[in-house]
């Protein structure tokens, strides 16, 4: 059984290991070389459980995924908007866990006073686009050829989901066009 909890600084090495496992695939992150725990410490400390949490998904006392909320654009008018990221350990990908974590994010976002969720995803990352699309996210922006990795240029999509926050215990997703 997978449980979700706030990340602790002692979790950072495993969080970094999961992140680094995605770099070589050139589909998930714009980092081109592995990062270190020291390099990610300030990022870790920028999270807080009340507003911009960093959660870990744990099974049998082992971290299998992590979820990050990041403030969008860093200005007060955007406080109700957050960029989210989900990273799974390689042997846990493709098993529906990403979908469950994304559903959890959508359900808990109103309690964090978040009304709008954003995902920044490379346009060639079909699994992530499909995952977010099934959760109701739609394409809100397309940034052509903004990333260059090993002499290849990549487009970035901004996927968005506006939450209707009438009842924080039962948020209703405002539908948009499909990503299909």
N, CA and C of each residue as an Amber inpcrd file, in Angstrom:
protein
   540
   0.8360000  -1.1850000   0.0000000   0.0000000   0.0000000   0.0000000
   0.8780000   1.2450000   0.0000000   0.5390000   2.1850000  -0.8550000
   1.3040000   3.4220000  -0.9580000   0.6570000   4.4910000  -0.0880000
   1.4740000   5.1780000   0.6780000   1.0110000   6.3060000   1.4730000
   1.7710000   7.5530000   1.0220000   1.1420000   8.6980000   1.2320000
   1.7500000   9.9670000   0.8530000   1.9600000  10.7810000   2.1180000
   3.1600000  11.3730000   2.2170000   3.4790000  12.2050000   3.3830000
   4.3740000  13.3540000   2.9410000   4.4990000  14.3390000   3.8250000
   5.4270000  15.4400000   3.5610000   6.8480000  14.8940000   3.5180000
   7.6240000  15.4150000   2.5940000   9.0230000  15.0020000   2.4900000
   9.8300000  15.5890000   3.6420000  10.8400000  14.8360000   4.0490000
  11.7930000  15.2810000   5.0700000  13.1490000  15.4530000   4.3870000
  13.9890000  16.2640000   4.9760000  15.3100000  16.4920000   4.3860000
  16.0750000  15.1760000   4.2210000  15.8210000  14.2240000   5.0890000
  16.4840000  12.9190000   4.9630000  16.0040000  12.1470000   3.7290000
  14.8820000  12.5680000   3.1300000  14.3760000  11.9470000   1.9110000
  15.0640000  12.4850000   0.6550000  15.7610000  13.5940000   0.7860000
  16.2940000  14.2640000  -0.3950000  17.2120000  13.3890000  -1.2480000
  18.0890000  12.5610000  -0.6920000  18.8990000  11.7040000  -1.5750000
  18.0630000  10.7940000  -2.4740000  16.9820000  10.2380000  -1.9400000
  16.1290000   9.3620000  -2.7590000  15.3300000  10.1760000  -3.7750000
  14.8710000  11.3580000  -3.3850000  14.1750000  12.2490000  -4.3150000
  15.0930000  12.5850000  -5.4860000  16.3310000  12.9240000  -5.1910000
  17.3080000  13.2590000  -6.2290000  17.5980000  12.0400000  -7.1090000
  17.6930000  10.8730000  -6.5180000  17.9490000   9.6570000  -7.3000000
  16.8130000   9.3900000  -8.2900000  15.5720000   9.5570000  -7.8390000
  14.4350000   9.3630000  -8.7370000  14.4800000  10.4000000  -9.8550000
  14.7560000  11.6370000  -9.5090000  14.8530000  12.7010000 -10.5160000
  15.9540000  12.3840000 -11.5250000  17.1170000  12.0410000 -11.0310000
  18.2510000  11.7610000 -11.9210000  17.9860000  10.5790000 -12.8480000
  17.1330000   9.6540000 -12.4210000  16.8380000   8.4890000 -13.2620000
  16.0600000   8.8770000 -14.5200000  15.5100000  10.0760000 -14.5580000
  14.7340000  10.5130000 -15.7270000  15.5670000  11.2940000 -16.7400000
  16.7390000  11.7290000 -16.3670000  17.5190000  12.6330000 -17.2260000
  17.9300000  11.9780000 -18.5390000  18.4340000  10.7750000 -18.4880000
  18.9450000  10.1100000 -19.6930000  17.8770000   9.9110000 -20.7630000
  16.6130000   9.7720000 -20.3740000  15.5350000   9.5490000 -21.3280000
  15.1860000  10.7650000 -22.1670000  15.6070000  11.9450000 -21.7330000
  15.3940000  13.1990000 -22.4720000  13.9210000  13.4870000 -22.7510000
  13.0360000  13.0210000 -21.8660000  11.6110000  13.2700000 -22.0540000
  10.9800000  14.0520000 -20.9090000  11.6300000  14.0700000 -19.7510000
  10.9570000  14.5740000 -18.5630000  11.5240000  15.8980000 -18.0630000
  12.8140000  16.0690000 -18.0990000  13.4400000  17.2570000 -17.5340000
  14.3940000  17.8890000 -18.5320000  14.6170000  19.1690000 -18.3740000
  15.5730000  19.8870000 -19.2200000  16.9850000  19.8310000 -18.6490000
  17.1490000  19.2360000 -17.4750000  18.5080000  19.0040000 -16.9790000
  19.1660000  17.9770000 -17.8930000  20.4310000  18.1920000 -18.1900000
  21.1360000  17.2940000 -19.1020000  22.1590000  16.4230000 -18.3850000
  22.4650000  16.7540000 -17.1490000  23.4040000  15.9910000 -16.3240000
  22.7710000  15.7550000 -14.9620000  23.1290000  14.6670000 -14.2860000
  22.5930000  14.4250000 -12.9470000  22.8750000  15.5940000 -12.0050000
  21.9420000  15.8230000 -11.0960000  22.0840000  16.8670000 -10.0920000
  22.4960000  16.2210000  -8.7720000  22.9880000  17.0410000  -7.8700000
  23.4200000  16.5370000  -6.5670000  22.4240000  16.9360000  -5.4840000
  22.5080000  16.2650000  -4.3680000  21.6790000  16.6180000  -3.2180000
  21.9660000  18.0570000  -2.8100000  23.2220000  18.4490000  -2.8010000
  23.5750000  19.8270000  -2.4290000  22.9260000  20.8420000  -3.3640000
  22.8850000  20.5200000  -4.6540000  22.2740000  21.4250000  -5.6280000
  20.7660000  21.5340000  -5.4490000  20.1290000  20.5270000  -4.9080000
  18.6800000  20.5160000  -4.7460000  18.2220000  20.9340000  -3.3400000
  19.1480000  21.2440000  -2.4580000  18.7660000  21.5980000  -1.0880000
  17.9300000  22.8740000  -1.0340000  18.3210000  23.9130000  -1.7460000
  17.5440000  25.1600000  -1.7440000  16.1530000  24.9220000  -2.3310000
  16.0730000  24.1190000  -3.3930000  14.7790000  23.7630000  -3.9750000
  13.9160000  23.0610000  -2.9310000  14.4930000  22.0980000  -2.2230000
  13.7720000  21.3780000  -1.1720000  13.2320000  22.3680000  -0.1390000
  14.0870000  23.2800000   0.2980000  13.7110000  24.2330000   1.3420000
  12.6930000  25.2670000   0.8740000  12.5120000  25.4050000  -0.4340000
  11.5210000  26.3610000  -0.9500000  10.0920000  25.8400000  -0.7870000
   9.9380000  24.5830000  -0.4530000   8.6170000  23.9890000  -0.2530000
   8.1730000  24.1710000   1.1990000   6.8490000  24.2140000   1.3870000
   6.3190000  24.2040000   2.7510000   4.9690000  23.4830000   2.7420000
   4.6800000  22.7290000   3.7900000   3.4860000  21.8830000   3.8100000
   2.1690000  22.6450000   3.6950000   2.1200000  23.8920000   4.1360000
   0.8620000  24.6390000   4.1380000   0.4950000  25.2110000   2.7740000
   1.4890000  25.5130000   1.9500000   1.1970000  26.2220000   0.7070000
   1.7810000  25.5460000  -0.5350000   3.0270000  25.1420000  -0.4830000
   3.7140000  24.5220000  -1.6220000   4.4570000  23.2840000  -1.1350000
   3.7040000  22.2060000  -0.9010000   4.3280000  21.0140000  -0.3250000
   5.2080000  20.2470000  -1.3030000   6.0470000  19.4510000  -0.7230000
   6.8100000  18.4260000  -1.4240000   6.4290000  17.1320000  -0.7250000
   5.7490000  16.2690000  -1.4560000   5.2740000  15.0220000  -0.8840000
   6.0610000  13.8550000  -1.4500000   6.1680000  12.8070000  -0.6540000
   6.7260000  11.5560000  -1.1410000   5.6680000  10.4710000  -1.0180000
   5.6780000   9.5650000  -1.9830000   4.8200000   8.3870000  -1.9520000
   5.6990000   7.2360000  -1.4830000   5.2530000   6.5590000  -0.4630000
   6.0690000   5.5440000   0.2010000   5.3370000   4.2060000   0.1930000
   6.0900000   3.1620000  -0.1180000   5.5760000   1.7960000  -0.0180000
   6.6360000   0.9590000   0.6860000   6.2230000   0.2570000   1.7170000
   7.1510000  -0.5700000   2.5060000   8.3850000   0.2360000   2.9320000
   8.1430000   1.4520000   3.4200000   9.1840000   2.3540000   3.9300000
  10.1840000   2.8050000   2.8640000   9.8320000   2.6400000   1.6030000
  10.7120000   3.0410000   0.5120000   9.9920000   4.0800000  -0.3580000
  10.6770000   5.1680000  -0.6940000  10.0970000   6.2020000  -1.5340000
  10.0050000   5.6830000  -2.9600000   8.7900000   5.7450000  -3.5100000
   8.5750000   5.2590000  -4.8710000   8.2280000   6.3930000  -5.8350000
   7.9070000   7.5710000  -5.2820000   7.5720000   8.7210000  -6.1200000
   7.6200000   9.9760000  -5.2610000   7.6500000  11.1110000  -5.9370000
   7.5200000  12.3770000  -5.2300000   6.7090000  13.3540000  -6.0580000
   6.0910000  14.3020000  -5.3400000   5.2170000  15.3090000  -5.9270000
   5.6810000  16.6680000  -5.4260000   5.8190000  17.5960000  -6.3500000
   6.2560000  18.9370000  -5.9920000   5.2380000  19.9720000  -6.4440000
   4.9850000  20.9480000  -5.5850000   4.1930000  22.1230000  -5.9280000
   5.1500000  23.3080000  -5.9580000   5.0920000  24.0780000  -7.0190000
   5.9690000  25.2400000  -7.1690000   5.1070000  26.4480000  -7.4890000
   5.3970000  27.5590000  -6.8440000   4.6690000  28.7880000  -7.1450000
   4.9020000  29.1790000  -8.5870000   3.8510000  29.6650000  -9.2250000
   3.9340000  30.1010000 -10.6060000   4.3050000  31.5740000 -10.6530000
   5.3630000  31.8680000 -11.3000000   5.7930000  33.2220000 -11.6310000
   6.1920000  34.0830000 -10.4370000   6.0780000  33.5780000  -9.2230000
   6.6310000  34.2310000  -8.0470000   6.0600000  35.5750000  -7.6570000
   4.8350000  35.8610000  -8.0390000   4.2250000  37.1290000  -7.6500000
   2.9010000  36.8460000  -6.9360000   2.5140000  37.7330000  -5.9880000
   1.3300000  37.4580000  -5.1600000   0.0380000  37.2110000  -5.9280000
  -0.1570000  37.8610000  -7.0540000  -1.4070000  37.6820000  -7.8000000
  -1.5730000  36.2540000  -8.3080000  -0.4770000  35.5020000  -8.3490000
  -0.5230000  34.1140000  -8.8250000  -0.5260000  33.0930000  -7.6870000
  -0.7790000  33.5370000  -6.4680000  -0.7310000  32.6260000  -5.3140000
  -1.6590000  31.4210000  -5.4290000  -2.7350000  31.5400000  -6.1900000
  -3.6870000  30.4400000  -6.2960000  -3.3860000  29.5260000  -7.4780000
  -2.1990000  29.6960000  -8.0630000  -1.7640000  28.8720000  -9.1890000
  -0.4670000  28.1790000  -8.8080000  -0.3690000  26.9000000  -9.1330000
   0.8520000  26.1520000  -8.8130000   1.2330000  25.2470000  -9.9710000
   2.5300000  25.1810000 -10.2100000   3.0840000  24.2100000 -11.1550000
   3.3250000  22.9230000 -10.3720000   2.9010000  21.8190000 -10.9390000
   3.1000000  20.5430000 -10.2540000   4.0520000  19.6610000 -11.0510000
   4.7180000  18.7890000 -10.3340000   5.5980000  17.8010000 -10.9520000
   5.4130000  16.4860000 -10.2050000   5.4010000  15.4090000 -10.9650000
   5.3070000  14.0590000 -10.4020000   6.4500000  13.2500000 -10.9900000
   7.2400000  12.6360000 -10.1370000   8.3410000  11.7810000 -10.5810000
   8.2190000  10.4350000  -9.8900000   8.2670000   9.3650000 -10.6820000
   8.1570000   8.0140000 -10.1470000   9.4700000   7.2540000 -10.3220000
   9.7310000   6.4000000  -9.3560000  10.8520000   5.4870000  -9.4990000
  10.6170000   4.6310000 -10.7300000  11.6700000   4.3040000 -11.4480000
  11.5460000   3.6330000 -12.7400000  10.7020000   2.3580000 -12.6770000
  10.8840000   1.5450000 -11.6580000  10.1510000   0.2860000 -11.5810000
   8.6930000   0.4580000 -11.1430000   8.2490000   1.6860000 -10.9060000
   6.8620000   1.9660000 -10.5510000   6.1130000   2.6870000 -11.6620000
   6.7870000   2.9800000 -12.7570000   6.1380000   3.6720000 -13.8690000
   5.2470000   2.7120000 -14.6520000   4.1840000   3.2750000 -15.2290000
   3.2910000   2.4830000 -16.0680000   2.3520000   1.5640000 -15.3140000
   2.1710000   1.7970000 -14.0150000   1.3080000   0.9310000 -13.2110000
   0.0770000   1.6440000 -12.6690000  -0.1690000   2.8650000 -13.1350000
  -1.3310000   3.6220000 -12.6720000  -1.0730000   4.4640000 -11.4420000
   0.1370000   4.4230000 -10.9220000   0.4510000   5.1950000  -9.7150000
   0.4660000   6.6910000 -10.0180000   0.9800000   7.0600000 -11.1770000
   0.9750000   8.4690000 -11.5660000  -0.4370000   9.0250000 -11.6070000
  -1.3750000   8.2400000 -12.1300000  -2.7750000   8.6580000 -12.1810000
  -3.3290000   8.8640000 -10.7730000  -3.0450000   7.9210000  -9.8810000
  -3.5210000   8.0380000  -8.5020000  -2.9310000   9.2620000  -7.8140000
  -1.6550000   9.5280000  -8.0600000  -1.0190000  10.6930000  -7.4460000
  -1.6010000  11.9890000  -7.9980000  -1.8520000  12.0230000  -9.2970000
  -2.4380000  13.2160000  -9.8960000  -3.8540000  13.4450000  -9.3630000
  -4.6230000  12.3910000  -9.1960000  -5.9630000  12.5160000  -8.6000000
  -5.8610000  13.0530000  -7.1690000  -4.8680000  12.6010000  -6.4340000
  -4.6470000  13.0730000  -5.0670000  -4.3230000  14.5700000  -5.0680000
  -3.4720000  14.9840000  -5.9970000  -3.1150000  16.4030000  -6.1160000
  -4.3680000  17.2340000  -6.3810000  -5.1770000  16.8000000  -7.3350000
  -6.3850000  17.5410000  -7.6910000  -7.3320000  17.6320000  -6.4960000
  -7.4740000  16.5410000  -5.7720000  -8.3730000  16.5150000  -4.6150000
  -7.8810000  17.4310000  -3.4880000  -6.5690000  17.4630000  -3.2410000
  -6.0430000  18.2180000  -2.1080000  -5.7010000  19.6680000  -2.4290000
  -5.6240000  20.0310000  -3.6890000  -5.2280000  21.3930000  -4.0600000
  -6.0960000  22.4800000  -3.4370000  -7.4260000  22.3310000  -3.3760000
  -8.2170000  23.3820000  -2.7350000  -7.8410000  23.6180000  -1.2710000
  -7.4210000  22.5870000  -0.5710000  -7.0030000  22.7670000   0.8190000
  -5.7190000  23.5930000   0.9080000  -4.9630000  23.6270000  -0.1900000
  -3.7490000  24.4410000  -0.2730000  -4.0560000  25.8130000  -0.8670000
  -5.3460000  26.0890000  -1.0650000  -5.8300000  27.3410000  -1.6650000
  -5.3640000  27.5040000  -3.1070000  -5.2420000  26.3790000  -3.7950000
  -4.8500000  26.3820000  -5.2030000  -6.1010000  26.2020000  -6.0470000
  -6.2710000  27.0980000  -7.0150000  -7.4090000  27.0420000  -7.9200000
  -7.0080000  26.6130000  -9.3220000  -5.7320000  26.7730000  -9.6530000
  -5.2470000  26.4460000 -10.9880000  -3.9720000  25.6230000 -10.8740000
  -3.9400000  24.5040000 -11.5860000  -2.7610000  23.6460000 -11.6430000
  -2.1520000  23.7280000 -13.0380000  -0.8380000  23.7530000 -13.0840000
  -0.1040000  23.7810000 -14.3470000   0.9030000  22.6490000 -14.3780000
   1.1050000  22.1120000 -15.5560000   2.1630000  21.1360000 -15.7880000
   2.9520000  21.5770000 -17.0090000   4.2560000  21.6010000 -16.9060000
   5.1290000  21.9510000 -18.0260000   5.7260000  20.6420000 -18.5360000
   5.3540000  20.2480000 -19.7670000   5.6990000  18.9210000 -20.2780000
   6.2230000  19.0390000 -21.7030000   7.3470000  18.3580000 -21.9790000
   7.8530000  18.3220000 -23.3520000   6.7780000  17.7230000 -24.2580000
   6.6600000  18.2670000 -25.4730000   5.6090000  17.8140000 -26.3890000
   5.8080000  16.3780000 -26.8650000   7.0290000  15.8400000 -26.7470000
   7.2710000  14.4530000 -27.1590000   7.0640000  13.4520000 -26.0170000
   6.6660000  13.9390000 -24.8410000   6.4380000  13.0750000 -23.6840000
   4.9770000  12.6140000 -23.6690000   4.6620000  11.7110000 -24.5960000
   3.2880000  11.2260000 -24.7450000   2.7170000  10.6010000 -23.4700000
   3.4790000   9.8130000 -22.6960000   2.8840000   9.2410000 -21.4800000
   2.4090000  10.3110000 -20.4860000   3.2010000  11.3440000 -20.2690000
   2.7920000  12.3910000 -19.3230000   1.6390000  13.2190000 -19.8650000
   1.6670000  13.5230000 -21.1580000   0.5610000  14.2720000 -21.7660000
  -0.7290000  13.4720000 -21.6370000  -0.6550000  12.1660000 -21.8810000
  -1.8250000  11.3120000 -21.7320000  -2.3310000  11.2730000 -20.2980000
  -1.4140000  11.1610000 -19.3580000  -1.7680000  11.1280000 -17.9400000
  -2.5080000  12.3970000 -17.5410000  -1.9360000  13.5410000 -17.8730000
  -2.5560000  14.8070000 -17.5090000  -3.8730000  15.0090000 -18.2670000
  -3.9130000  14.6090000 -19.5360000  -5.1350000  14.7420000 -20.3260000
  -6.2900000  13.9460000 -19.7430000  -6.0250000  12.7360000 -19.2940000
  -7.0750000  11.9080000 -18.6910000  -7.5950000  12.5210000 -17.3900000
  -6.7630000  13.3510000 -16.7410000  -7.1760000  14.0080000 -15.5000000
  -7.9030000  15.3240000 -15.7640000  -8.0610000  15.6900000 -17.0350000
  -8.8030000  16.8990000 -17.3630000  -7.9640000  18.1000000 -17.7570000
  -6.6410000  17.9630000 -17.7280000  -5.7730000  19.0660000 -18.1410000
  -5.9050000  19.2780000 -19.6480000  -5.7790000  20.5260000 -20.0650000
  -5.7970000  20.8690000 -21.4750000  -4.5630000  21.7220000 -21.8030000
  -4.2700000  21.8450000 -23.0810000  -3.1040000  22.6310000 -23.4990000
  -3.4530000  24.1110000 -23.4140000  -2.6880000  24.8270000 -22.5990000
  -2.8780000  26.2620000 -22.4370000  -1.7670000  27.0520000 -23.1260000
  -0.6890000  26.3780000 -23.4490000   0.4020000  27.0630000 -24.1170000
   1.3040000  26.0920000 -24.8400000   1.9050000  26.5740000 -25.9260000
   2.8440000  25.7730000 -26.7010000   4.0480000  26.6570000 -26.9950000
   5.1850000  26.2600000 -26.4550000   6.4230000  27.0120000 -26.6480000
   7.3240000  26.2060000 -27.5770000   7.3570000  26.5640000 -28.8630000
   8.1100000  25.7600000 -29.8290000   9.6200000  25.9220000 -29.6830000
  10.3090000  24.7820000 -29.7060000  11.7700000  24.7170000 -29.7580000
  12.4670000  25.5810000 -28.6910000  11.9510000  25.5620000 -27.4710000
  12.5460000  26.3650000 -26.3990000  13.6370000  25.6220000 -25.6370000
  13.7240000  24.3130000 -25.8180000  14.7620000  23.5230000 -25.1410000
  15.6590000  22.8870000 -26.1920000  16.9390000  22.8480000 -25.8750000
  17.8870000  22.1870000 -26.7640000  18.7360000  21.2320000 -25.9370000
  18.6800000  19.9680000 -26.3290000  19.4320000  18.9240000 -25.6440000
  20.1410000  18.0980000 -26.7080000  21.4410000  18.0320000 -26.6040000
  22.2500000  17.2670000 -27.5560000  21.9100000  17.6160000 -29.0040000
  21.8910000  18.8960000 -29.2920000  21.6400000  19.4260000 -30.6410000
  20.2380000  19.1390000 -31.1780000  19.3220000  18.7260000 -30.3260000
  17.9270000  18.5390000 -30.7340000  17.0890000  19.5980000 -30.0160000
  16.1600000  20.1760000 -30.7470000  15.2740000  21.1670000 -30.1590000
  13.9410000  20.5240000 -29.7960000  13.3940000  20.9660000 -28.6650000
  12.1590000  20.3850000 -28.1630000  11.1480000  21.4700000 -27.8270000
   9.8750000  21.1590000 -28.0890000   8.7780000  22.0420000 -27.7280000
   8.3600000  21.7470000 -26.2880000   7.8380000  22.7710000 -25.6270000
   7.3110000  22.6230000 -24.2800000   5.8330000  22.9820000 -24.3040000
   5.0210000  22.1250000 -23.7110000   3.5950000  22.3990000 -23.5810000
   3.3000000  22.8300000 -22.1500000   2.4090000  23.7740000 -22.0210000
   1.8990000  24.1600000 -20.7100000   0.4890000  23.5890000 -20.6390000
   0.2980000  22.6570000 -19.7270000  -1.0140000  22.0460000 -19.5300000
  -1.6380000  22.6540000 -18.2880000  -2.9100000  22.9770000 -18.3730000
  -3.5700000  23.6220000 -17.2500000  -4.8650000  22.9520000 -16.8700000
  -5.2220000  23.1300000 -15.6190000  -6.4930000  22.6390000 -15.0880000
  -6.9990000  23.6620000 -14.0930000  -8.1780000  24.1690000 -14.3340000
  -8.8150000  25.1160000 -13.4190000  -9.7670000  24.3220000 -12.5350000
  -9.6050000  24.4550000 -11.2420000 -10.4480000  23.7440000 -10.2880000
 -11.5620000  24.6580000  -9.8050000 -12.7440000  24.1220000  -9.6780000
 -13.8590000  24.8570000  -9.0980000 -13.8420000  24.5350000  -7.6090000
 -13.6020000  25.5120000  -6.7850000 -13.3500000  25.2650000  -5.3650000
 -14.5110000  25.6930000  -4.4750000 -15.7040000  25.2270000  -4.7890000
 -16.8690000  25.5440000  -3.9720000 -16.7560000  24.8390000  -2.6220000
 -16.4480000  23.5520000  -2.6470000 -16.3110000  22.7520000  -1.4320000
 -14.9330000  22.1170000  -1.4410000 -14.0180000  22.5500000  -0.5570000
 -12.6660000  21.9870000  -0.5560000 -12.6160000  20.4780000  -0.3500000
 -13.6840000  19.9010000   0.2010000 -13.6910000  18.4550000   0.4130000
 -14.1080000  17.6890000  -0.8360000 -14.7210000  18.3630000  -1.7800000
 -15.1710000  17.6980000  -3.0000000 -15.0150000  18.6400000  -4.1900000
 -13.7740000  18.9270000  -4.5960000 -13.5820000  19.8720000  -5.7010000
 -14.1520000  19.3250000  -7.0060000 -14.6650000  20.2330000  -7.7960000
 -15.1970000  19.8740000  -9.1060000 -14.2710000  20.4500000 -10.1610000
 -13.8730000  19.6370000 -11.0960000 -12.9920000  20.0730000 -12.1640000
 -13.8200000  20.7600000 -13.2310000 -13.3730000  21.9300000 -13.6760000
 -14.0230000  22.6170000 -14.7770000 -13.5110000  21.9950000 -16.0600000
 -14.3960000  21.3850000 -16.8780000 -13.9250000  20.6650000 -18.0710000
 -13.3830000  21.5910000 -19.1430000 -12.4970000  21.0520000 -19.9480000
 -11.9320000  21.7580000 -21.0850000 -11.8090000  20.8010000 -22.2380000
 -11.2970000  21.2590000 -23.3870000 -11.1410000  20.3570000 -24.5310000
 -10.1540000  19.2420000 -24.2390000 -10.3410000  18.1370000 -24.9010000
  -9.5070000  16.9580000 -24.6990000  -8.1200000  17.1450000 -25.3100000
  -7.1430000  16.4210000 -24.7800000  -5.7960000  16.4280000 -25.3400000
  -5.6430000  15.3910000 -26.4360000  -6.6530000  14.5930000 -26.6970000
  -6.5490000  13.5210000 -27.7040000  -6.4280000  14.0560000 -29.0890000
